[in-house]
């Protein structure tokens, strides 16, 4: 991730035109995990290094919301 990517996704509109798009994507992923039986406690215990591998499969979920 380059220097400008993080502010672009967290402050202004991102690629889908949504304000604070990274936060929105996070809510989608957490909501999906909760819907599939994970608890907030389990989500909070996911190690930071493991998070990209856990979030990666949710790219299709996020792509659906762009329509």
N, C-alpha and C positions, 0 to 999 in steps of 0.2 A: 504494500500500500504506500503510495507516495504521500508527500506532505499535504497536498490539497484534497486528497480523497476523503479523509475523515471529516473535516469541516463541511465538505460538500454534502456528505450523507447525513450529518447530524444537525446542521444549522439551517440550511436553505433547502429548496426542493431538490430531490435526487433524480435519478434517471426516469422514474415513473411519474415525476411531477408532484410528488407528495412532500409536504414539509416534514423535516426530521425523519426522513425515510428509513434510516437505520433503526430508529426506535420502533417504528411501525413494523418493520420486518421482525424485530425481536418479539413484539407482542404476538405476531402470527405464529412464530415458532413455539413460544411458551404456551400459547393457547392450544396448539396442536398436541404438544406433549401432555398437557392437562387432560385434553379430550381422550387421549389414549392411555390414561391411568397413572401418569406420573404425578407425584405430589410436588408442591413448591419446595419441600425439604430435599427431595431427590434431585430436583433441578439445581438447587443451590449448591449441592455437593459435587456437581460435575466439575472436574479439574479444568482449569483454564486451557491447558495444552490440549485437552480432549475436545473442547467445545467446537472447533472448526469441523472436526469429523462428525460430530453430532448434528450440527446445523446444516452441513452440506446437502444431505438428502432432502432438505426442505426447500431447495431452490425451485422445484416445480410448484410448490404451494405459493411461493411469492410471485412466480411468473403468472399464475392464474389471476392474481389480483390486479394485474396491469391491464386486463381487458376492459 
